[in-house]
Amino acid sequence: MEKVDKKLDMVFDILREDDEQETTLPVVVEGTPQEQLETDYSYTRTNFYDLIENGSKAIESALHIAQEGQHPRAYEVLAQLLKNVGETNEKLLTLHMKMDEMKSDRRVQNSTQVTNNALFVGSTSELQQMIKGNKNGESGSDS
């Protein structure tokens, strides 16, 4: 960058300031997948809320501009903002539904399910003989 400055006899302070600025990135949570899911969910949810709030403010400004100027392009921009904020609202609801699905899937995976399928293959008379044999103290199984 310094070489470009010297060649063009110009100073690019703006670029240097941007290089020095700290950027804040989301904190990456190391932990269980459940903890990571919860962190990602709350981070995404917060971002959606910010987008919706800022979009609503932009809609108000664009509405005032469109009403004052009566220019078709201003109304077109307003319509696009309305559409984007509406889609972001839908994405927020979709996020909630997906989170609920993931939580219910995990509950089903964590619950123990016991299914006993006792099946008797034979005739009614064989079943009666087996039951009668069990009542009399016999084992009832001939195999």
C-alpha positions as CSV (number, residue, x, y, z in Angstrom):
1,M,0.0,0.0,0.0
2,E,2.9,2.4,0.8
3,K,4.3,1.9,-2.7
4,V,0.9,2.9,-4.3
5,D,0.9,6.0,-2.0
6,K,4.4,7.1,-3.2
7,K,3.8,6.4,-6.9
8,L,0.5,8.3,-7.0
9,D,1.7,10.9,-4.4
10,M,-1.5,10.3,-2.5
11,V,-2.4,9.1,1.0
12,F,-5.1,6.5,1.5
13,D,-5.9,7.1,5.1
14,I,-9.4,5.7,4.8
15,L,-8.1,2.3,3.7
16,R,-5.6,2.2,6.6
17,E,-8.3,3.1,9.1
18,D,-10.5,0.2,7.8
19,D,-7.6,-2.2,8.1
20,E,-7.0,-1.2,11.8
21,Q,-10.6,-1.4,12.8
22,E,-11.7,-4.4,14.8
23,T,-14.5,-6.4,13.4
24,T,-16.8,-8.2,15.8
25,L,-17.7,-11.7,14.8
26,P,-20.1,-14.0,16.6
27,V,-18.7,-16.0,19.3
28,V,-18.2,-19.6,18.3
29,V,-19.4,-21.9,21.1
30,E,-17.5,-25.0,21.6
31,G,-19.6,-27.5,23.4
32,T,-22.3,-30.0,22.9
33,P,-24.3,-29.9,19.6
34,Q,-27.3,-28.8,21.7
35,E,-25.4,-25.8,23.1
36,Q,-24.2,-24.9,19.6
37,L,-27.8,-25.2,18.3
38,E,-29.1,-22.9,21.0
39,T,-26.4,-20.3,20.4
40,D,-26.9,-20.3,16.7
41,Y,-30.7,-20.1,17.1
42,S,-30.5,-17.1,19.4
43,Y,-27.9,-15.4,17.2
44,T,-30.0,-15.9,14.1
45,R,-33.2,-14.8,15.9
46,T,-31.5,-11.6,17.1
47,N,-30.3,-10.9,13.5
48,F,-33.8,-11.4,12.1
49,Y,-35.2,-9.0,14.7
50,D,-32.6,-6.4,13.8
51,L,-33.3,-6.8,10.1
52,I,-37.1,-6.5,10.7
53,E,-36.7,-3.4,12.9
54,N,-34.3,-1.6,10.5
55,G,-36.5,-2.6,7.6
56,S,-39.5,-1.1,9.3
57,K,-37.6,2.2,9.8
58,A,-36.5,2.2,6.2
59,I,-40.1,1.6,5.1
60,E,-41.2,4.7,7.0
61,S,-38.5,6.8,5.4
62,A,-39.2,5.5,1.9
63,L,-43.0,6.1,2.4
64,H,-42.3,9.7,3.3
65,I,-40.0,10.1,0.3
66,A,-42.5,8.5,-2.1
67,Q,-45.4,10.6,-0.8
68,E,-43.4,13.8,-1.1
69,G,-41.8,13.2,-4.5
70,Q,-44.6,11.1,-6.2
71,H,-41.9,9.4,-8.2
72,P,-42.6,5.9,-9.5
73,R,-39.1,4.7,-8.6
74,A,-39.6,5.7,-5.0
75,Y,-42.8,3.6,-4.9
76,E,-41.0,0.7,-6.5
77,V,-38.3,0.9,-3.7
78,L,-41.0,1.1,-1.1
79,A,-42.7,-2.0,-2.5
80,Q,-39.4,-3.9,-2.5
81,L,-38.7,-3.0,1.1
82,L,-42.2,-4.2,2.1
83,K,-41.6,-7.4,0.3
84,N,-38.2,-8.0,2.0
85,V,-39.5,-7.2,5.5
86,G,-42.4,-9.6,4.9
87,E,-40.1,-12.3,3.8
88,T,-37.8,-11.8,6.8
89,N,-40.8,-12.2,9.0
90,E,-41.6,-15.5,7.3
91,K,-38.0,-16.6,7.8
92,L,-38.2,-15.8,11.5
93,L,-41.3,-18.0,11.8
94,T,-39.7,-20.8,9.7
95,L,-36.7,-20.6,12.1
96,H,-39.1,-21.2,15.1
97,M,-40.8,-24.1,13.4
98,K,-37.4,-25.7,12.5
99,M,-36.2,-25.3,16.0
100,D,-39.3,-26.9,17.4
101,E,-38.9,-29.8,15.0
102,M,-35.3,-30.3,16.0
103,K,-36.2,-30.2,19.7
104,S,-39.1,-32.7,19.3
105,D,-36.8,-35.0,17.2
106,R,-34.2,-34.9,20.0
107,R,-36.9,-35.7,22.6
108,V,-38.0,-38.7,20.5
109,Q,-34.4,-39.9,20.1
110,N,-33.7,-39.5,23.8
111,S,-36.8,-41.3,25.0
112,T,-36.6,-45.0,25.4
113,Q,-39.2,-46.9,23.5
114,V,-40.0,-50.5,24.2
115,T,-42.2,-52.4,21.8
116,N,-43.0,-56.0,22.7
117,N,-44.7,-58.0,19.9
118,A,-45.7,-61.3,21.4
119,L,-47.0,-63.4,18.5
120,F,-48.6,-66.8,18.6
121,V,-48.8,-68.8,15.4
122,G,-51.2,-71.7,15.6
123,S,-54.8,-72.7,15.8
124,T,-57.3,-71.6,18.4
125,S,-57.3,-75.2,19.9
126,E,-53.5,-75.1,20.2
127,L,-53.7,-71.8,22.0
128,Q,-56.3,-73.1,24.4
129,Q,-54.2,-76.2,25.1
130,M,-51.2,-74.0,25.8
131,I,-53.1,-71.8,28.1
132,K,-54.7,-74.8,29.9
133,G,-51.2,-76.3,30.2
134,N,-49.8,-73.1,31.8
135,K,-52.7,-73.1,34.3
136,N,-51.9,-76.7,35.3
137,G,-48.2,-75.9,35.8
138,E,-46.9,-77.3,32.5
139,S,-44.5,-75.4,30.4
140,G,-46.8,-75.4,27.4
141,S,-44.0,-75.2,24.8
142,D,-43.5,-78.4,22.8
143,S,-40.5,-77.1,20.8
